[in-house]
């Protein structure tokens, strides 16, 4: 469909794009909204997003290892 150069450029653009997200369950939100100031709520939200990132990083590492194993060049004898 696309050539490799376009795919690489598109991939880099998608990785460079970032947005602000909010990730809280309803129970956490109800408890933390009653607090004044909201600093604890922001800390819990940051922790949830932080924990959410690790599965994606682990999957990326597995795909990288599989890619390296598949396209590993064999030494010539």
C-alpha positions in Angstrom: 0.0 0.0 0.0 2.5 2.7 1.2 6.2 2.5 0.6 8.5 2.0 3.6 9.6 5.6 3.8 6.0 6.9 4.3 5.4 4.2 6.9 8.5 5.2 8.9 7.6 8.9 8.8 4.0 8.1 9.8 5.2 5.9 12.7 7.6 8.7 14.0 4.8 11.2 13.8 2.4 9.0 15.7 5.0 8.3 18.4 5.9 12.0 18.7 2.2 13.0 19.2 1.1 13.2 22.8 -2.1 14.2 24.6 -3.1 14.8 28.1 -5.2 11.9 29.5 -7.2 11.2 32.7 -7.4 7.7 34.0 -9.4 7.1 37.1 -12.0 4.6 38.1 -15.4 5.8 39.4 -14.7 4.8 43.0 -11.3 6.5 43.2 -12.8 9.6 41.6 -15.6 9.8 44.2 -13.3 9.5 47.1 -10.7 11.9 45.8 -13.1 14.6 44.6 -14.2 15.2 48.2 -10.7 16.3 49.1 -9.8 20.0 48.9 -7.0 21.1 46.6 -7.0 18.0 44.4 -3.3 17.3 44.8 -3.9 13.7 46.0 -6.3 13.2 43.1 -3.7 14.3 40.6 -1.1 12.0 42.2 -3.4 9.0 42.0 -4.2 9.8 38.4 -0.5 10.0 37.5 0.1 6.7 39.2 -2.6 5.0 37.2 -1.3 6.3 33.9 2.3 5.3 35.0 1.1 1.7 35.7 -0.8 1.6 32.4 2.4 2.3 30.4 4.4 -0.8 31.6 2.3 -3.4 29.7 2.8 -1.5 26.5 6.5 -1.2 27.0 6.8 -4.9 27.7 4.9 -5.8 24.6 7.1 -3.4 22.5 10.2 -5.2 23.9 8.8 -8.6 23.1 8.1 -7.5 19.5 11.5 -6.0 19.2 13.2 -9.2 20.3 11.1 -11.3 17.9 11.9 -8.9 15.1 15.6 -9.2 15.9 15.4 -13.0 16.0 13.5 -13.2 12.7 15.8 -10.9 10.7 19.1 -11.8 12.3 21.8 -12.1 9.7 23.7 -15.4 9.8 27.5 -15.2 9.8 29.1 -16.6 6.7 31.5 -19.5 7.2 
